[in-house]
Each structure stands twice: as C-alpha cells, then as structure tokens.
Amino acid sequence: MGNSKNRIMLGFQDAVKKYFAFLEDQYGFRCNYSDLYIVKFSSGKVFLNIYHERISYEIYIVIGILPENYNNQLKANLSDILEMSGITNERTFYQASNKNDIYVVIKKLSDLVRIYANDALNGSIDYFKAILEERIQRQQNKLILQELKVAEKKANSAWDSKDYKKVVEIYYRFEKYLSLVQIKRLDYAKKMISEHMKD
C-alpha cells in the first residue's frame, strides 16, 4: 500500500498526460489505459506505450503498429527511432524516482517523440520494416564482433608463432569488421605468404 501511495506522489501519469497531449491533438491518439507503471495510447493503427518500471524506475517508450502483442515485430523503442534519424548519442532510457525528475524525463522523451517519431506515429509500415531490418543487422553485427573477439585470440597466437596462413584464415572471414591493426596484420600475413610462395 505504501509503495502505491509513493508512486502516486511521483506524478508519472499526470506528467505523461501533460507532455504527450500532442498525441491526441495532432495525431488522433487516445489514452486507452493508464496506471502507476504504464500509460498506453493508440490511434487505431499505432500504439505508443510509456513505461515506468516498478523496481528500476526506468522510463522508456515503445511505439508500434497494432495489434500490440509479443510476436508483433513492427515496433520500436525510442533508441531505434533516433538511430533511424542518424542520432546515436542521445539517451532514451532514464531512471526517475522523484517527481521533479519524472517531469524532466517525460518532457525530454516527449520532445524526442515530437521531433523524430513522425513516421512511426503516422503508422508507416515501411518505416517499421526498415527499423526491423536495421535491428536485425545490428544484432548480426554484434554477434560477428563477438565471434571476432574470440577469433582474435587464435589470430594472436598464430601471429606470435608466425603462422601467417592461419592468421589469414582467421581474419579473412571478418575482413570488413577488422580494426586498422588487424587489417595491417592481415595485409602483412598475405605479403609473407606471397613472398614465401616465390621462394
């Protein structure tokens, strides 16, 4: 009971309704659910949910094409949307556990949505598909970089023992993800193999 009273005092719902009123005025959204931890808006085609996590007090946004369910891939968080706009250094997840911070964070998130989420709010299927493709590409790149990190140990060992053929085998697979140092090593290893073949 005490936790609910404390959460009510934080004013999360009031801050969301104040700073996200533009959704109703400009985009035809309606607030169709609100409690201490989530405020949900929808336009009939698009949903926008603003969360205030129970334990972590983290505040974040998810926007997507209806229906809203776990299997729906046509959704994005604010970070996805900013990355589609070429903005990679803007925070989109915040923690706020007092009233002042909540109002500051909700206003900040509202400003970001207002500026960058127009295509999402208008329900562009192509836009959400592009976000999905970008997300898949980021995940694949992350996996490749993790594999490269493991492969780097083997490449270092091969380099130390002057096994240039092994260095080339290891690095060749990751060629477009290599650092400058790794590229120089790969080039040098190729050169050494080439010179060895001339002998």
C-alpha positions in Angstrom: 0.0 0.0 0.0 2.8 2.4 0.9 4.5 1.8 -2.4 1.4 2.7 -4.3 1.0 5.9 -2.4 4.6 6.8 -3.0 4.2 6.1 -6.7 1.0 8.2 -6.9 3.0 11.1 -5.4 5.6 10.8 -8.3 3.0 12.1 -10.8 4.0 9.8 -13.6 0.5 9.6 -15.2 0.0 13.3 -14.9 3.4 14.1 -16.5 2.6 11.8 -19.4 -0.8 13.2 -19.9 0.6 16.8 -19.8 3.6 16.3 -22.1 2.1 13.8 -24.5 -1.2 15.6 -25.1 0.1 16.4 -28.6 -0.6 12.8 -29.5 -4.3 13.4 -29.1 -4.2 16.9 -30.6 -2.0 16.3 -33.6 -2.2 12.6 -34.3 -5.7 11.5 -33.2 -4.4 9.1 -30.4 -6.4 8.4 -27.4 -5.2 7.3 -23.9 -6.8 3.9 -23.5 -5.1 2.7 -20.4 -3.2 4.3 -17.5 -1.8 3.1 -14.2 1.2 3.9 -12.0 3.5 1.9 -14.3 2.3 2.4 -17.8 0.3 4.8 -19.9 -1.0 3.5 -23.2 -2.1 5.5 -26.2 -3.4 4.3 -29.6 -4.7 5.8 -32.8 -6.5 2.7 -34.1 -3.4 1.9 -36.2 -0.5 2.7 -33.9 0.2 2.2 -30.2 2.5 4.2 -28.0 3.3 2.9 -24.5 5.2 4.8 -21.9 6.6 2.6 -19.1 7.8 3.4 -15.6 9.3 0.2 -14.3 8.3 -1.0 -10.9 11.7 -1.8 -9.4 14.3 0.1 -11.5 12.1 3.2 -12.0 13.3 3.2 -15.6 11.2 5.2 -18.0 11.0 4.3 -21.7 8.8 4.3 -24.7 7.6 1.6 -27.2 5.8 2.6 -30.4 4.4 0.1 -32.9 1.8 -1.0 -35.4 -1.3 -2.6 -33.8 -2.0 -5.2 -32.7 0.1 -4.8 -29.7 1.5 -8.3 -28.8 4.8 -10.1 -28.2 5.0 -11.5 -31.7 4.5 -8.2 -33.4 7.9 -7.2 -34.9 6.6 -3.9 -36.2 7.5 -1.9 -33.1 10.4 0.2 -32.0 11.8 1.8 -28.9 12.9 5.4 -29.0 16.5 4.4 -29.4 15.6 2.6 -32.7 13.8 5.7 -33.9 16.7 8.0 -33.1 19.2 5.7 -34.8 17.0 5.7 -38.0 17.4 9.5 -37.9 21.2 9.2 -37.6 21.3 10.1 -33.9 23.3 7.7 -31.9 24.4 9.6 -28.8 21.1 10.6 -27.4 19.9 8.9 -24.2 16.4 7.4 -24.4 16.2 5.3 -21.2 16.2 7.2 -18.0 15.6 6.4 -14.3 13.4 8.8 -12.3 12.3 8.2 -8.8 11.2 11.6 -7.7 8.5 14.0 -9.1 10.9 16.6 -10.5 13.0 14.0 -12.3 9.9 12.4 -13.7 8.6 15.6 -15.2 12.0 16.4 -16.7 12.4 13.0 -18.2 8.8 12.8 -19.6 9.2 16.2 -21.2 12.6 15.2 -22.7 11.1 12.0 -24.1 8.0 13.9 -25.4 10.3 16.3 -27.2 12.2 13.5 -28.8 9.0 11.7 -29.9 7.6 15.0 -31.3 10.8 15.7 -33.3 11.8 12.2 -34.5 8.8 9.8 -34.4 6.5 11.4 -37.1 6.7 8.3 -39.4 6.2 6.0 -36.5 3.2 8.0 -35.2 1.7 8.1 -38.7 1.9 4.3 -38.9 4.3 3.9 -41.8 4.6 0.2 -42.3 7.7 0.7 -44.5 9.3 2.7 -41.7 8.8 0.0 -39.1 10.1 -2.6 -41.5 13.2 -0.5 -42.0 13.7 -0.4 -38.3 13.2 -4.1 -38.0 15.9 -4.7 -40.8 18.2 -2.2 -39.1 17.7 -4.0 -35.7 18.4 -7.4 -37.3 21.6 -6.0 -38.9 22.8 -4.6 -35.6 22.2 -7.9 -33.9 24.1 -9.8 -36.6 27.0 -7.3 -36.4 27.1 -7.7 -32.7 27.3 -11.5 -33.0 30.0 -11.2 -35.6 32.0 -8.8 -33.4 31.7 -11.3 -30.5 33.0 -14.1 -32.8 35.8 -11.8 -33.9 36.8 -11.2 -30.3 37.1 -15.0 -29.8 38.9 -15.4 -33.1 41.4 -12.6 -32.2 42.9 -14.8 -29.5 43.6 -17.5 -32.1 44.9 -14.9 -34.6 47.3 -13.5 -31.9 48.6 -17.0 -31.2 49.1 -17.7 -34.9 50.8 -14.3 -35.3 53.1 -14.9 -32.4 54.2 -18.3 -34.0 54.5 -16.7 -37.4 51.7 -19.0 -38.8 50.7 -16.4 -41.4 48.4 -18.8 -43.3 46.4 -19.3 -40.1 46.3 -15.5 -39.5 44.8 -15.0 -43.0 42.3 -17.9 -42.5 41.1 -16.4 -39.2 40.9 -12.7 -40.3 39.6 -13.3 -43.9 36.2 -14.3 -42.6 35.9 -11.0 -40.6 37.6 -8.7 -43.2 35.0 -5.9 -43.2 34.9 -5.8 -39.4 38.7 -5.6 -38.7 40.4 -2.8 -36.9 43.2 -0.9 -38.5 45.8 -3.0 -36.6 44.1 -6.2 -37.7 43.9 -5.1 -41.3 47.7 -4.3 -41.2 48.3 -7.8 -39.7 46.2 -9.4 -42.4 48.0 -7.5 -45.2 51.4 -8.4 -43.7 50.4 -12.0 -43.4 49.3 -12.1 -47.0 52.5 -10.5 -48.1 54.6 -13.0 -46.1 52.7 -15.9 -47.7 53.1 -14.4 -51.1 56.9 -14.0 -50.6 57.2 -17.5 -49.2 55.5 -18.8 -52.4 58.1 -17.0 -54.5 60.9 -18.8 -52.8 
